[in-house]
Amino acid sequence: MPGKNASRPLRPSFVLAMLLVVYTFNFIDRQIFGILATPIKAELNLSDTQLGALGGFAFALLYSTMGLPLAWLGDRKGRTPVIAASLGVWSAFTALCGMVSGFGAMFLCRLGVGVGEAGGVAPSYALISDTFPPHQRARALSIYSLGIPLGSAAGILLGGYVAAAVNWRAAFLAVGLAGLAFTPLFAWFVRDPRRPSAAEAPALRTVLSILAGKRSFWFLSFGAASCSMMGYGLAFWLPSLMRRSFGLGLVETSHFFGLLLLIGGTAGVMAGGVLADWLGGRNRAALAFLPAVSFLIGVPLFAGGLYSGSAQAAFWWFLLPQALVYLWLGPVLTAVQHLVPAPMRGTASASFLLINNLIGVGLGSLTIGKLSDVLTPAFGQDALRHAIVMGLGFYLLSAALMIAGGRHLAREWVA
């Protein structure tokens, strides 16, 4: 009977698995644009700057700003309904991306995808933190974060195959409709643990006031934003680079980048969670220092791959740094959850994501696209390669900010 089932607590592993599926859809719908950029550019007659705006800025504009009120709503009214509604909205707009006829219409659809995805991530972080004990949170958040490489790889592989077999429009329709089909299943099976009543939930200004006084929050947020500029920039532009500078076809590019994400990205996310639970229990500053070291090692390896002579050599150059630049997720997300009391976690996560995504998602692909357009008269097809190398400096900036944040983390930690 429904009433009896509703009273039975769900297994944490089941909740995490359902959230992982939702997050995988999140990144399928977000990153499929990258593999489809070349045929979209040709059919809609777009510049690299316009492509960069569609791949990042259009999505991030409302994704970043709407995340805070939606997370606050989730803290007060329930995280699960907000996540389910968000999944339905972004899936519908993803499907609509397959029906547009020009830059303006695609920009509006990407805005819609961003509005929907704004309500998915921060409430999920909070729901996981409410479901798992402190000593398991980094690993749980890392398993959830597997949605990033898994969703990105699935979007790239699926997008490449469907676009090659039919066209790019069919790829958007396929993934959007799949997300819509999963929405009612998530809404039916997943429930929140017992939460404070709306009257007991903290006011938004209270949460923001607490975060404003935490130096570690600001350093970690801007450090994450800096690495995300390059992370999202690479995710969007690397498929185009492999086609322009390494001569790969659409399906070959989807294999190259899809495998890179599945192997490197998955290994990096999981390693970050395991290391964070192990090192963080001994020294909380390690949650910030660990990502800093990974970025410093990864930058020269990425540069080597970008200037390698073949796609095969580039793959092996990229594999380790692809893992290293995903390693930050478990440690940093766990640290943010522990900067405020439990009822404030959703709003705190959304505040972190506001900074991370507005800068990282919004400016990453746009900045590299603009650099590519500026460098094209001098370097032609290789302009994108040089633009990406210049962008690697954001990983170095992130490393410096993470080190600075680690110095304050232990003092500002909330159990």
Beta strands, then each sheet from edge to edge (+ up, - down):
end
